[in-house]
Amino acid sequence: MSKFTDFVAKWNNKYCEVVGPTSPNQCFDLVVAWADALGIPRVNGRSVFPFTYAYQIYSNFGTLQAQYFTKIFNDPNAVPKEGDILVWSYYYNNTAGHTAIYHSGDVLRIRAFSQNDPTGKPCILRDYSYKHILGWLRPKNYNVTVPLTDAQIVKAHKDIVNTSISDTDYRNKSRTLLKV
């Protein structure tokens, strides 16, 4: 299991409050908890996102955040990776915007781990479109290794077996194809 899978298991269908009790269980709390889970330090008790509104996580991205995240623009051909922090603009809800953590998807749809969307709901996996997403922040200290499918492993093996190469080249190619 990945760190993100463990994080989802810990918070799924629960409320997450880590920022402050004056505005409890906001989407912002969940991404701050994710930053905490990644070991991103707090400065003077404040999160790496010392902002008021969710959209500011992206629009006010600065040198502090750049130490820990890469800012990625929502390009039509780009797809986030597991653990990326998604940020919606003010226009998503005409207030604070929204933020959630990418789980899976493609260029058309996103499944994200989210809180307070719909308003008042606990942490859940939810489907979204890319509408109003400004972009995402990719944690520099979180690399996801996507396991190969059985079909990819069989194909890699067939490709190797059907070639005449040395044992050394076979081992190197196996490691490359199987990411060992």
N, C-alpha and C positions, 0 to 999 in steps of 0.2 A: 504494500500500500504506500501511496505517496503522502507527503506531509499535508497536501491539500485534501486528500481523501480523509485523512485523520481529522483535519480541521472541520470538514463538512459533517463528519460523523459526530463530532463533539457538539456542534451548534445546530444541527438540523432540527427544525420544529421547536427551537428554543429561542428565547430572547437574549440578545447579546448587548450588554451595557459595559463599556470600558472608557467612555469619554467623560461623562458627567451626568449626574442625576437630574439636572435642570431640563434636559431634553432627552428623555430616555428612549432607548431601543431604536435609534435611527440607523439608516443605511451606513452612515459615516462610522458608527460604532463597529460594524462588522469589518470594514476595511482596515480600521485601526487595529482591531484584534488580529487580523491577518498579518499586518506589519509586525505586530508583537510576536506572533507565532513564527515569523521568519527571522526573529532575533534582531530586528531593526531597532536600534536604541532610541529611547525617549530622551529628549533634552530638557532638563529642568522639569521633568514630569509631563512634558508635552509630547504629543505624537509627532512623527515626521510630517504630519499634515496639520499644521497649526492654523487651520482655516475655519470659517463659519459655515460655508455652504459646500455641498458636495461638488458642484461644478468647478469650484476653485481648486480642487485637487489637481485638475488638469490645467485650467486657465492661469493659475498662479504658480505653476511648477517653476521651481527655482534651483539654486545651487544646493540647498540642503537635500531636496528630494532627488536631485541628479546624482548624489552620492550612492543612492540605493536603488534607483529606478531608471529605466530608459523610457522616455516619452515617445509614444508612437501615435501618429495621426491616423484617423479612421479613413484609410484609403479603400476604395471599392474592391480592391483585390487582396487586401490584407486580412488575415484571420488571427485573432489573439491566440495565446497559448494558455494552457491550464495555469491558474494562479495569477494571471494578469488582472490588474484592477481597471475595470471599465468605468468610464465617466460620461454621464449624459449631461447635456446642456440645460440651462435654465428653462428652455422651451419644452423639455420633457414633461414638466408638471407646472410650469409657470411660477415656480418658487425657487427651490434650492437645487434643482436638478436631481440627479440620482447617481449612486455608485454601487457597484456589485463586483463580484469576483468571477472571472470567466471559468466555466467548467468544460464546455464542449461546444461544437457547432461547425459552421462552414461560412462561406461568403454571403449566405442569405439569412441565416438564423443563428441565434446565440442561446445557449443554456447557461445561466449564471446563478451563482449562489448570492442571494439577496435578502435584505431585511427591510421591513417597513414599505413594501411594495407588493400588494396594495397596502395602503396606510394602516398601521396598527398590527400588521401581520409579523409573525416571528421569522426567523431565518428559514428560507426555503429555496429549492432549486426551481427556477422559473425560466420560461422561454421568452425571448425578446427578438425584435428585429434590430437592425442597426440605426433606425431612425433616431435622430437627436444625439447619437453617441459622438462625442468630441474626439475621443481616442482612448488609449489605455496606457497604463504604466506597467512595464515589465520589470519585476524584481530582478536585480542583478545577481542575487544570491540564491535563486531558485531555478534549477534546470530540471526540466521534466524529460525523462526517458520514456518514450512511448514504446511499449512492448510490440514486437512483431507479431502479426497474425500467423496462424498455422499455415495459411496459404503462402505467405511471404517466406516462411522457413522452408517449406517444401520446394518452392521455386528456387530459392537460393541453393538448396542442396542439389536440385536437378541441374542447375547452371554449373555448379562445381563438378559434379560427377561426369557431365557430358563434355568436359574439356580435358585435354591432356596437358597438365601442368605439373611442376615439381611439387614435392611435399611441402616445401617452405612456402611456395606461392599459394598452395591449397590452404594452408593454415592461415596465412595473411588474408586471403580472400574470404575465408570463413569468418574470421574475426570482423572484417569490414561489413560483410553482408548481415551477420547476425549481431553486430554491435556488441561483441564480447570483449 
